Amino acid sequence: RSFKIQDVLAKLLETFASDLQEATKKEEAAVELYNKLMESKGAEKASAQDALAKMEKEGGARGMSREESKAELDALTDQIANDEKYIEEVTKSQAEKTQEWKER
C-alpha cells in the first residue's frame, strides 16, 4: 500500500517537474518576444516623435504659406468679380453695336 502511494507521489513529482520545465521555456520565449516587441515599438515611437517634431517646424512655414495663399485667393476672387463685370459690359456694348449696325 505505501509503495503505491510512493509510486503515485513519484509520478506526480515527475509530472510537476516536466510541467515546470515547459512553463519555464514558454515564459522565457514570451519574455524574449516581449523584449523584441518593446525594442521595435521603442524605435517606432522615436521615429514618430522625430516626424512630429519635423512637422511642427514645417507647420510654422505652412502657416506663413497659408496666409499668403489666403491673400492670393482673395485677390483672385476680386479679379474674377471684376472680369465678370467687364464681360457683362462688353456683351452689352456688343449688343448695342450689333443693333446699330442692323439699323444702318
Rosetta constraint file for C-alpha pairs under 8 A:
AtomPair CA 1 CA 5 HARMONIC 6.59 0.50
AtomPair CA 2 CA 6 HARMONIC 6.10 0.50
AtomPair CA 3 CA 7 HARMONIC 5.98 0.50
AtomPair CA 4 CA 8 HARMONIC 6.15 0.50
AtomPair CA 5 CA 9 HARMONIC 6.10 0.50
AtomPair CA 6 CA 10 HARMONIC 6.02 0.50
AtomPair CA 7 CA 11 HARMONIC 6.24 0.50
AtomPair CA 8 CA 12 HARMONIC 6.14 0.50
AtomPair CA 9 CA 13 HARMONIC 6.10 0.50
AtomPair CA 10 CA 14 HARMONIC 6.19 0.50
AtomPair CA 11 CA 15 HARMONIC 6.10 0.50
AtomPair CA 12 CA 16 HARMONIC 6.02 0.50
AtomPair CA 13 CA 17 HARMONIC 6.04 0.50
AtomPair CA 14 CA 18 HARMONIC 6.19 0.50
AtomPair CA 15 CA 19 HARMONIC 6.01 0.50
AtomPair CA 16 CA 20 HARMONIC 5.97 0.50
AtomPair CA 17 CA 21 HARMONIC 6.29 0.50
AtomPair CA 18 CA 22 HARMONIC 6.27 0.50
AtomPair CA 19 CA 23 HARMONIC 6.04 0.50
AtomPair CA 20 CA 24 HARMONIC 5.99 0.50
AtomPair CA 21 CA 25 HARMONIC 6.20 0.50
AtomPair CA 22 CA 26 HARMONIC 6.18 0.50
AtomPair CA 23 CA 27 HARMONIC 6.01 0.50
AtomPair CA 24 CA 28 HARMONIC 6.11 0.50
AtomPair CA 25 CA 29 HARMONIC 6.20 0.50
AtomPair CA 26 CA 30 HARMONIC 6.08 0.50
AtomPair CA 27 CA 31 HARMONIC 6.09 0.50
AtomPair CA 28 CA 32 HARMONIC 6.15 0.50
AtomPair CA 29 CA 33 HARMONIC 6.10 0.50
AtomPair CA 30 CA 34 HARMONIC 6.02 0.50
AtomPair CA 31 CA 35 HARMONIC 6.13 0.50
AtomPair CA 32 CA 36 HARMONIC 6.29 0.50
AtomPair CA 33 CA 37 HARMONIC 6.11 0.50
AtomPair CA 34 CA 38 HARMONIC 6.05 0.50
AtomPair CA 35 CA 39 HARMONIC 6.12 0.50
AtomPair CA 36 CA 40 HARMONIC 6.16 0.50
AtomPair CA 37 CA 41 HARMONIC 6.02 0.50
AtomPair CA 38 CA 42 HARMONIC 5.85 0.50
AtomPair CA 39 CA 43 HARMONIC 6.30 0.50
AtomPair CA 40 CA 44 HARMONIC 6.20 0.50
AtomPair CA 41 CA 45 HARMONIC 5.97 0.50
AtomPair CA 42 CA 46 HARMONIC 6.17 0.50
AtomPair CA 43 CA 47 HARMONIC 6.24 0.50
AtomPair CA 44 CA 48 HARMONIC 6.15 0.50
AtomPair CA 45 CA 49 HARMONIC 6.11 0.50
AtomPair CA 46 CA 50 HARMONIC 6.21 0.50
AtomPair CA 47 CA 51 HARMONIC 6.13 0.50
AtomPair CA 48 CA 52 HARMONIC 6.08 0.50
AtomPair CA 49 CA 53 HARMONIC 6.16 0.50
AtomPair CA 50 CA 54 HARMONIC 6.26 0.50
AtomPair CA 51 CA 55 HARMONIC 6.13 0.50
AtomPair CA 52 CA 56 HARMONIC 6.23 0.50
AtomPair CA 53 CA 57 HARMONIC 6.53 0.50
AtomPair CA 54 CA 58 HARMONIC 6.11 0.50
AtomPair CA 55 CA 59 HARMONIC 5.68 0.50
AtomPair CA 56 CA 60 HARMONIC 6.62 0.50
AtomPair CA 57 CA 61 HARMONIC 6.99 0.50
AtomPair CA 58 CA 62 HARMONIC 6.18 0.50
AtomPair CA 59 CA 63 HARMONIC 6.07 0.50
AtomPair CA 60 CA 64 HARMONIC 6.72 0.50
AtomPair CA 61 CA 65 HARMONIC 6.37 0.50
AtomPair CA 62 CA 66 HARMONIC 5.85 0.50
AtomPair CA 63 CA 67 HARMONIC 6.38 0.50
AtomPair CA 64 CA 68 HARMONIC 6.29 0.50
AtomPair CA 65 CA 69 HARMONIC 5.91 0.50
AtomPair CA 66 CA 70 HARMONIC 6.04 0.50
AtomPair CA 67 CA 71 HARMONIC 6.26 0.50
AtomPair CA 68 CA 72 HARMONIC 6.20 0.50
AtomPair CA 69 CA 73 HARMONIC 6.01 0.50
AtomPair CA 70 CA 74 HARMONIC 6.18 0.50
AtomPair CA 71 CA 75 HARMONIC 6.24 0.50
AtomPair CA 72 CA 76 HARMONIC 6.11 0.50
AtomPair CA 73 CA 77 HARMONIC 6.07 0.50
AtomPair CA 74 CA 78 HARMONIC 6.28 0.50
AtomPair CA 75 CA 79 HARMONIC 6.21 0.50
AtomPair CA 76 CA 80 HARMONIC 6.12 0.50
AtomPair CA 77 CA 81 HARMONIC 6.33 0.50
AtomPair CA 78 CA 82 HARMONIC 6.24 0.50
AtomPair CA 79 CA 83 HARMONIC 6.03 0.50
AtomPair CA 80 CA 84 HARMONIC 6.11 0.50
AtomPair CA 81 CA 85 HARMONIC 6.38 0.50
AtomPair CA 82 CA 86 HARMONIC 6.23 0.50
AtomPair CA 83 CA 87 HARMONIC 6.11 0.50
AtomPair CA 84 CA 88 HARMONIC 6.18 0.50
AtomPair CA 85 CA 89 HARMONIC 6.25 0.50
AtomPair CA 86 CA 90 HARMONIC 6.12 0.50
AtomPair CA 87 CA 91 HARMONIC 6.04 0.50
AtomPair CA 88 CA 92 HARMONIC 6.26 0.50
AtomPair CA 89 CA 93 HARMONIC 6.08 0.50
AtomPair CA 90 CA 94 HARMONIC 6.00 0.50
AtomPair CA 91 CA 95 HARMONIC 6.19 0.50
AtomPair CA 92 CA 96 HARMONIC 6.23 0.50
AtomPair CA 93 CA 97 HARMONIC 6.11 0.50
AtomPair CA 94 CA 98 HARMONIC 5.97 0.50
AtomPair CA 95 CA 99 HARMONIC 6.17 0.50
AtomPair CA 96 CA 100 HARMONIC 6.20 0.50
AtomPair CA 97 CA 101 HARMONIC 6.17 0.50
AtomPair CA 98 CA 102 HARMONIC 6.22 0.50
AtomPair CA 99 CA 103 HARMONIC 6.31 0.50
AtomPair CA 100 CA 104 HARMONIC 6.53 0.50
